[in-house]
Amino acid sequence: MDKERIIELFRGELWECQLLESILKDSGIDCFLRNSTRAPYGPIIASAQMVQIMIKEEDREVAEKLLAEYKESIS
């Protein structure tokens, strides 16, 4: 397994990805959003063009735990 490889952690709406990005960064996990630009006439709603949170493979275990805690807190 290549620890430097970049993987997708989560895919969703921009607001939710920005919230999760803050949670991850506050926990010391480097991440970035992909496909975060929106069309000037409105949001892009196709699931293939939703925003993705990208992380390093080496951070996967901790990031998935934080993601699970987030999902549990909103349910």
MDTraj code that builds the backbone (N, CA, C; nanometers):
import mdtraj as md
import numpy as np

residues = "MET ASP LYS GLU ARG ILE ILE GLU LEU PHE ARG GLY GLU LEU TRP GLU CYS GLN LEU LEU GLU SER ILE LEU LYS ASP SER GLY ILE ASP CYS PHE LEU ARG ASN SER THR ARG ALA PRO TYR GLY PRO ILE ILE ALA SER ALA GLN MET VAL GLN ILE MET ILE LYS GLU GLU ASP ARG GLU VAL ALA GLU LYS LEU LEU ALA GLU TYR LYS GLU SER ILE SER".split()
xyz = np.array([
    [0.0841, -0.1175, 0.0000],
    [0.0000, 0.0000, 0.0000],
    [0.0888, 0.1241, 0.0000],
    [0.0612, 0.2163, -0.0887],
    [0.1368, 0.3405, -0.1006],
    [0.0773, 0.4441, -0.0058],
    [0.1494, 0.4740, 0.1020],
    [0.0986, 0.5655, 0.2049],
    [0.0843, 0.7088, 0.1552],
    [0.1558, 0.7455, 0.0502],
    [0.1486, 0.8810, -0.0029],
    [0.0361, 0.8967, -0.1059],
    [-0.0298, 0.7890, -0.1392],
    [-0.1377, 0.7930, -0.2377],
    [-0.2539, 0.8753, -0.1846],
    [-0.3177, 0.9514, -0.2724],
    [-0.4328, 1.0334, -0.2356],
    [-0.5601, 0.9543, -0.2671],
    [-0.6497, 0.9474, -0.1687],
    [-0.7736, 0.8721, -0.1844],
    [-0.8943, 0.9594, -0.1487],
    [-1.0100, 0.9170, -0.1925],
    [-1.1343, 0.9850, -0.1579],
    [-1.1870, 0.9303, -0.0260],
    [-1.2177, 1.0208, 0.0656],
    [-1.2754, 0.9810, 0.1940],
    [-1.4276, 0.9904, 0.1914],
    [-1.4784, 1.0966, 0.1293],
    [-1.6215, 1.1239, 0.1372],
    [-1.6633, 1.2037, 0.0143],
    [-1.7881, 1.1874, -0.0258],
    [-1.8440, 1.2630, -0.1381],
    [-1.9798, 1.3163, -0.0949],
    [-2.0018, 1.4459, -0.1182],
    [-2.1290, 1.5041, -0.0780],
    [-2.1431, 1.6470, -0.1243],
    [-2.2356, 1.7166, -0.0615],
    [-2.2601, 1.8567, -0.0931],
    [-2.1459, 1.9430, -0.0401],
    [-2.1288, 2.0591, -0.1009],
    [-2.0181, 2.1479, -0.0659],
    [-2.0179, 2.1842, 0.0818],
    [-2.1333, 2.2220, 0.1372],
    [-2.1382, 2.2653, 0.2770],
    [-2.0943, 2.1548, 0.3728],
    [-2.1373, 2.0315, 0.3440],
    [-2.1028, 1.9205, 0.4321],
    [-1.9542, 1.8869, 0.4211],
    [-1.9016, 1.8919, 0.2993],
    [-1.7592, 1.8650, 0.2789],
    [-1.6729, 1.9723, 0.3442],
    [-1.7179, 2.0967, 0.3409],
    [-1.6422, 2.2028, 0.4067],
    [-1.6421, 2.1835, 0.5577],
    [-1.7531, 2.1401, 0.6123],
    [-1.7608, 2.1117, 0.7554],
    [-1.6662, 1.9974, 0.7925],
    [-1.6717, 1.8888, 0.7167],
    [-1.5838, 1.7755, 0.7427],
    [-1.4367, 1.8121, 0.7220],
    [-1.4096, 1.8962, 0.6238],
    [-1.2722, 1.9419, 0.6005],
    [-1.2195, 2.0131, 0.7255],
    [-1.3014, 2.0958, 0.7871],
    [-1.2613, 2.1661, 0.9091],
    [-1.2342, 2.0683, 1.0228],
    [-1.3204, 1.9690, 1.0371],
    [-1.3028, 1.8678, 1.1427],
    [-1.1715, 1.7933, 1.1212],
    [-1.1452, 1.7522, 0.9983],
    [-1.0225, 1.6781, 0.9683],
    [-0.8984, 1.7639, 0.9924],
    [-0.8999, 1.8861, 0.9440],
    [-0.7838, 1.9743, 0.9606],
    [-0.7596, 2.0073, 1.1069],
    [-0.8667, 2.0246, 1.1845],
    [-0.8516, 2.0501, 1.3283],
    [-0.7890, 1.9307, 1.4000],
    [-0.8029, 1.8124, 1.3415],
    [-0.7455, 1.6900, 1.3987],
    [-0.6079, 1.6595, 1.3408],
    [-0.5546, 1.7502, 1.2593],
    [-0.4204, 1.7338, 1.2059],
    [-0.4109, 1.6517, 1.0786],
    [-0.5223, 1.6299, 1.0112],
    [-0.5224, 1.5517, 0.8876],
    [-0.5243, 1.6463, 0.7683],
    [-0.4226, 1.6356, 0.6847],
    [-0.4197, 1.7152, 0.5623],
    [-0.5249, 1.6626, 0.4663],
    [-0.6033, 1.7520, 0.4101],
    [-0.7066, 1.7134, 0.3143],
    [-0.7362, 1.8309, 0.2234],
    [-0.8057, 1.8023, 0.1161],
    [-0.8498, 1.9085, 0.0263],
    [-0.9783, 1.8646, -0.0421],
    [-1.0502, 1.9636, -0.0951],
    [-1.1749, 1.9378, -0.1650],
    [-1.1491, 1.9351, -0.3144],
    [-1.2189, 1.8464, -0.3826],
    [-1.2080, 1.8362, -0.5275],
    [-1.3460, 1.8579, -0.5870],
    [-1.3519, 1.9253, -0.7025],
    [-1.4782, 1.9613, -0.7679],
    [-1.5594, 2.0564, -0.6818],
    [-1.4918, 2.1507, -0.6173],
    [-1.5615, 2.2425, -0.5273],
    [-1.6146, 2.3668, -0.5967],
    [-1.5924, 2.3812, -0.7265],
    [-1.6465, 2.4970, -0.7968],
    [-1.7890, 2.4690, -0.8403],
    [-1.8688, 2.5724, -0.8403],
    [-2.0093, 2.5613, -0.8788],
    [-2.0344, 2.6454, -1.0029],
    [-2.1342, 2.6066, -1.0762],
    [-2.1722, 2.6842, -1.1944],
    [-2.2307, 2.8180, -1.1491],
    [-2.2106, 2.9246, -1.2259],
    [-2.2597, 3.0556, -1.1832],
    [-2.4118, 3.0646, -1.1782],
    [-2.4814, 2.9755, -1.2427],
    [-2.6275, 2.9809, -1.2464],
    [-2.6936, 2.8915, -1.1429],
    [-2.6185, 2.8209, -1.0621],
    [-2.6777, 2.7376, -0.9584],
    [-2.5900, 2.6186, -0.9263],
    [-2.6276, 2.5437, -0.8242],
    [-2.5466, 2.4285, -0.7840],
    [-2.5526, 2.3150, -0.8863],
    [-2.4437, 2.2421, -0.8945],
    [-2.4389, 2.1232, -0.9789],
    [-2.4931, 2.0081, -0.8953],
    [-2.5958, 1.9403, -0.9421],
    [-2.6602, 1.8399, -0.8573],
    [-2.6321, 1.6971, -0.8997],
    [-2.5615, 1.6762, -1.0087],
    [-2.5306, 1.5402, -1.0520],
    [-2.4348, 1.4769, -0.9528],
    [-2.4635, 1.3548, -0.9098],
    [-2.3803, 1.2902, -0.8082],
    [-2.2361, 1.2714, -0.8536],
    [-2.2145, 1.2570, -0.9835],
    [-2.0783, 1.2404, -1.0330],
    [-1.9970, 1.3676, -1.0167],
    [-2.0642, 1.4804, -0.9977],
    [-1.9935, 1.6067, -0.9851],
    [-2.0049, 1.6645, -0.8447],
    [-2.0379, 1.5832, -0.7491],
    [-2.0430, 1.6301, -0.6120],
    [-1.9004, 1.6521, -0.5622],
    [-1.8873, 1.7234, -0.4537],
    [-1.7572, 1.7552, -0.3958],
    [-1.7017, 1.6325, -0.3244],
    [-1.5718, 1.6147, -0.3362],
    [-1.5045, 1.5016, -0.2724],
    [-1.4009, 1.5533, -0.1727],
    [-1.3879, 1.4854, -0.0610],
    [-1.2806, 1.5141, 0.0342],
    [-1.1695, 1.4138, 0.0062],
    [-1.0516, 1.4656, -0.0226],
    [-0.9369, 1.3822, -0.0562],
    [-0.8357, 1.3868, 0.0587],
    [-0.7825, 1.2687, 0.0937],
    [-0.6846, 1.2577, 0.2024],
    [-0.5708, 1.1662, 0.1580],
    [-0.4641, 1.1639, 0.2381],
    [-0.3549, 1.0689, 0.2147],
    [-0.3975, 0.9317, 0.2662],
    [-0.3530, 0.8293, 0.1981],
    [-0.3825, 0.6908, 0.2382],
    [-0.3407, 0.6649, 0.3830],
    [-0.2291, 0.7221, 0.4247],
    [-0.1779, 0.6987, 0.5601],
    [-0.2713, 0.7536, 0.6686],
    [-0.3574, 0.8475, 0.6334],
    [-0.4509, 0.9063, 0.7300],
    [-0.5876, 0.8395, 0.7286],
    [-0.6044, 0.7380, 0.6489],
    [-0.7361, 0.6758, 0.6286],
    [-0.8020, 0.6286, 0.7578],
    [-0.7301, 0.5569, 0.8418],
    [-0.7899, 0.4983, 0.9618],
    [-0.8466, 0.6058, 1.0548],
    [-0.7669, 0.7073, 1.0826],
    [-0.8121, 0.8146, 1.1714],
    [-0.9248, 0.8944, 1.1059],
    [-0.9113, 0.9242, 0.9772],
    [-1.0130, 1.0015, 0.9055],
    [-1.1465, 0.9275, 0.9019],
    [-1.1433, 0.7977, 0.8801],
    [-1.2676, 0.7199, 0.8778],
    [-1.3340, 0.7179, 1.0149],
    [-1.2532, 0.7159, 1.1202],
    [-1.3089, 0.7214, 1.2555],
    [-1.3782, 0.8561, 1.2782],
    [-1.3131, 0.9648, 1.2377],
    [-1.3736, 1.0977, 1.2522],
    [-1.5010, 1.1099, 1.1692],
    [-1.4996, 1.0534, 1.0498],
    [-1.6174, 1.0554, 0.9637],
    [-1.7331, 0.9785, 1.0292],
    [-1.7032, 0.8635, 1.0880],
    [-1.8059, 0.7841, 1.1557],
    [-1.8635, 0.8602, 1.2750],
    [-1.7784, 0.9288, 1.3505],
    [-1.8253, 1.0083, 1.4634],
    [-1.9161, 1.1221, 1.4162],
    [-1.8779, 1.1852, 1.3051],
    [-1.9603, 1.2925, 1.2474],
    [-2.0970, 1.2380, 1.2073],
    [-2.0983, 1.1276, 1.1335],
    [-2.2251, 1.0695, 1.0887],
    [-2.3136, 1.0296, 1.2062],
    [-2.2530, 0.9775, 1.3124],
    [-2.3288, 0.9374, 1.4304],
    [-2.3893, 1.0610, 1.4989],
    [-2.3160, 1.1706, 1.4972],
    [-2.3640, 1.2918, 1.5657],
    [-2.4818, 1.3566, 1.4927],
    [-2.4960, 1.3326, 1.3643],
    [-2.6067, 1.3952, 1.2908],
    [-2.7280, 1.3029, 1.2773],
    [-2.7137, 1.1783, 1.3206],
    [-2.8269, 1.0855, 1.3073],
    [-2.9130, 1.0811, 1.4304],
])
top = md.Topology()
chain = top.add_chain()
for i, resn in enumerate(residues, 1):
    res = top.add_residue(resn, chain, resSeq=i)
    for name in ("N", "CA", "C"):
        top.add_atom(name, md.element.get_by_symbol(name[0]), res)
traj = md.Trajectory(xyz[None], top)
